[in-house]
């Protein structure tokens, strides 16, 4: 390097070092303020739940609104999530249950929402994820509820019917599927392990690229990666987290059939969230088995000016050929239009269960 180049770089690097010192001081100052918040709550007997979804959502919404760049909103959202995660962990690391083992998309969703300071608690089934929080062994659960390609996750919907847990948040995760294998070419692969949904999401790619390979559904993509790591002629369809955790090379990348393949997860806890300004409300309802019954149930939403973003039917588990409906609404249950619509719905629906109001996912 020339002397001029070195001197110019030295000036800028000195400025960066100064900013780093300021950042460190400010981060620790923020952590001390967070500790003060915890102490004030304890002093007033309101220690309770240290994680407040609406407060975190408001912080992220404000940061995104005032972000001047060049960092993207996605980058600053990730950074502030990690800052809040680290500050919360000073009081108590949150225990987060999710469908394991480590390396699943559910783990990625849990980390995206709660940060790396959370205590990860992988479970062997979605049922176990619910039970861990219901039994107070974990603080929160992160479970998949729908995929943009394959639709609803039936087991999650079934368990929401009976659980006392509330939805207090959501996570939207872009799903990139990779073919992982220790083999060096596609022609060496004779079987592919993956979760059934991931196999379906890559159906056309598999037809084109591995038409003769046996497709073997397993409990999770991470389990698929574990199996493929120990077998000859085997591959797994999984995400980047599984590739890194099980040290499996990517034989083919981004093999999902739909380029915008996305999974929505919900966060479950023993409480829901207060209003954040950008919220959803989820509920389950049933209709009388008669002409026009569903239309009668939907009318209160349009009459109150409440937008319905999702309507999903599911067989009722207690009666043959009866159905319940899962509904997502824009707005919080405490918002006047939503409150009015829910009150009228309660008078019309044979069965109504409010699953929770919660902030819209921060991308």
N, C-alpha and C positions, 0 to 999 in steps of 0.2 A: 504494500500500500504506500501511496505517496504521503509525505508529511502533512500536506493540506487535508487529505482525506481523513487521516488519523485524527488530526486536531478537530475537524468538524464533527466526526463521530464522537469524540471524547466529550465535546460540549453537550451534545444531545443525550448521551448516556448519563452524564452527570445530572441533567434535568430529570431523566427517568428515575434515577436513584432517589432524587429528592421527592418525586411524586410517590414512589414506593414507600418511603418513610411516612409521608402524610397519610397514605392509604392504611398503613399498619396502625398508626395512631387512631385514625377515625374508626377502623373496624373494632379495635379494642374499646373505644369510647361507646360505640353502638352496643357492644356486648355488655358493658357496664350498665347502660340504660335498660337493656332487656332484663338484666338481673334486678334492677330497681322495680320494674313492672311486676316481676314475680314476687318481690318482697312486699309491695303495696297490696297485691291481691291476697297474699297470706295474712297480712295484718288485718285485713277487712273480712277474713273468713271466706274468700272467694278464690282460693288456689285452684280447686277443681281441675278443669281441663286446661292445660297450658297452651295447647294448640288451638288457635282461633282461625278457622278457615276464612271467614269474611275479612279479618284484619289482614292476613297475608295477601288475599286477593286484591284488597284496596291498595296495598303497598305496590304490588306488581302493576296494577292498572295505572297508578300515578307515575311510576318510573317509566313505563312505556310511553305515556302521554308527553313527558318532558324530555325524553331521550333525544338529544340533538345529533347522534351519530358521531363518528363513523361506525361504532358498534351497532349491530342489529338489535332489534327488540328481543329476538330469540336469545342472543348472547347475554344481554343485560338481565333478562328474566332468569336464565340459568344461574348467573352470578349471584343475584339477590336471593334466589331460592337457597343456594348453598350458604350464604351469610346467615339467613334466618334459621336454617337447619342447625348451623354451628352454635348460634346463640341459644336456641331452644335446648340443645344438648347440655349446656352448662347447668340448666335446671334439672333436666331429666331427658336422656335419649329416648325418643319415641320408639316403641316396638311395633313393627309393621309386618303383618302376616300377608302372604301372597302365595300363589301357586308356584311351587318349586319344581325341581331343585334350582340352585343358583344358576343363572345364565338364561332364564326364561324372559320373554317379553314382559311378563308380569313383574319381574324384578326391575327391568328397565323403567316400567311405569311407576313403580314404587319409589325408585331413586329420583326420577324426574320430578315427582310431586313433593317428596319429603327430604330430598338431599342425601348426601353421603354420610351425614352424621347420625342418621336414623339407625336403629338396631333391626337388621333384616331377619325375618323369621319365616323361611320357606316351609311350605306345607305340601303334603302328598296329594291333596285333593281340594277342590273348591269347598266342599263340605267342611273340611278341617280348617280352612281359612276362616269361615264364618264362626266355627266353634271357638277358635282361639280368642277372638274378640268377645264373643258372648260370655266366655268363662273368665274374662279379665286377665288372660295370659298375655294378650297383645293389646295395644292401645287402638290400633286401626287396621283395617283390611283394605287391600286393593285387589279388585276382582274384575275380569273382563265382562262386559255386558253386551257389546255388539261389535261386529266387524262390518266395514263398508262393503265387503265382497260376499261374505258368508252369512250375514244377518245376525240375529240374536244368539246369545249364548244361553241355551235352554236351562242348564243347571243353575246358573246364577238367578235367572228369573224365578225358577221354582223355589229356591231358598229365600228369595225376597218376600215371598208370600207369607212365610211363617216366622221369619227372624224378628226379634225386637230391635235390631240395629237400625240406624238411620243413615241415609246417604248424606254425607257432609262435604263431598267434593267430587270432581271428575278429572280424568286425565285422558288426553287424546294423544295417541302415539302412532306416528308414521311407521308402518311395518315394512321393513326390507328383509326379504327372505334370501338366504344364501345356501348353496350346496356345499357342505363341508365334508372333506374326506382326506385321508392320508394317501389315497390313490392319486396318481399323477394325471390320468386321463379319464374321460367319461366312459370310454370303452371298458375300463377296468372295474366299473361299478355295476354290481348285479342286484343290489337291494338298497332301498332308501327308507330310513326311519324318519318319522316326524309325527307331530300331533295331527289328528284327522283334519282339523281346520286348515293347517298349513299345507297339507297334501292337496286339499281342495283349492286353496289359493294359488297353487303352482301346477294345477292339473294340466293345462295346455302346454306349458313348458316341458313337463315330464313326458307328455305324449310325443313331443317333437324330439327331445334330446335324449331321453332314456326310456324308449317305448317298451323295452324288454325287461327293465328292472322291476323287481318285486317291491311293492309299496307297503310298508308295514307301519300302521298307526300305533303310537305309544302315548303315554300319559302327558308328556310335555316335550317341547323342542329341546330343552336341556337334557332330558333323559335320552332323547335321540342322539344328541352329540356324544354323550357318555358311551352309548352302545357303539356308535360308529368309530369312536376313538380306539376301541379295543378289538375291532374285527377287520379281517381282510375283505376287500371287495365291497365294503359297506360305506354308505354316505348318510348324512343327515341334512334335513332342511331346518335351518335355525337362523337366529340373528347374530349380529356382531358380538353381543355379550357372550353367547355360548361359544363362538369361535375363539374368543380370547381366553375364556375360563378353561376350556378343555384343549386349547392349543391345537386346534384343527385348522388346516389351511382352507381357504376358499377356492374350491374348484370352479365355481361359477357364482357370480354376484348378481343381486337384484333380479331374481328369477320369478318373482310374483307376476301373475298374469295381468293384474290391474295396476297401472303405474301410481295410482293414488290410494293404494291399499292402506287403510287406517283402522285401528282398533280403539274403541272407547272403553275406558275403565271407570268404575265408580269407587269412591273412597267411602268406607263404612266405619262408623264409630258408634259410641253409645250416646251421641248427641248429634243434632244437625247444626246448621250454621245460621247466624243472623244475616240480615240483608247486607250485601256488599255493593249494590248498585247495578250489577250485571249478574243476574241469578237465573236458575232454573228451579222448577218444582216437579218432582216425580211422584206418581201415585198409581195405585191399582184399584180398579173398579169392576163391578160385574153389572150385567144388564138382565132385565127380565126377558124370558124366552117368548117374545111376542113381537109382532110387526112394529117397526119404528122405535123400538126400545133404545137402540144405540144412538139414533138421532136425537132422541130426547135428552140423553146424557151429555151429548156434545153441545147442545144448544146453549147452556149457560156460559160456555167459554166465548162463543161468538157474541152473545148478548153483552158480556162484560168487556169485550175488546181484548181478550186474552188469546195470544197466539199459541197454538198447539204444534209442537215440533216433532212429536213421535206418537204413534198409536200402534201397539203391538198386541195381537191376540195370542192367548196361550190357554190350552185346555186346563180347566179347573181340576184340581187333584182329588176333590171330594165327591164329584158328581159326574157321571158319564154323559158326554156330549154337551157339557156346559163349559163356558169359556169366561176367562177374565181378561181384562184389557190393561196393558201397561201404557201409561200416558206421561209424556214430558211436556211441560208448559214453560213459556217464557215468563220470568218474574218470580218473586219470592212470595211465600204464603202470607206474609204480613203486608204485602202491597195491596192497596184497596181493591183494584179490579180482581186480582187472584183470590183474595179473601171472599169477595162477593160471589165469585163463580164457585168456589169450593163449598160455600154455605148452601147454595142452591143445589149443587151436585149431591151433597149429603142428604138432601130431602128426597132426591129422585133415585139414587143408586141403592140396590139391595145390599151391596157390600162396597165399602170404600176404605182404603188404607193409604194414608199419606206416608210416602217413603222418605221424604225430606226435601228441604229447600237448601240450595247450595250454590256457590259461585260457579259461573261458567268457566271452563278450562282456560288457563293461561297458556297460550301456545309458545 
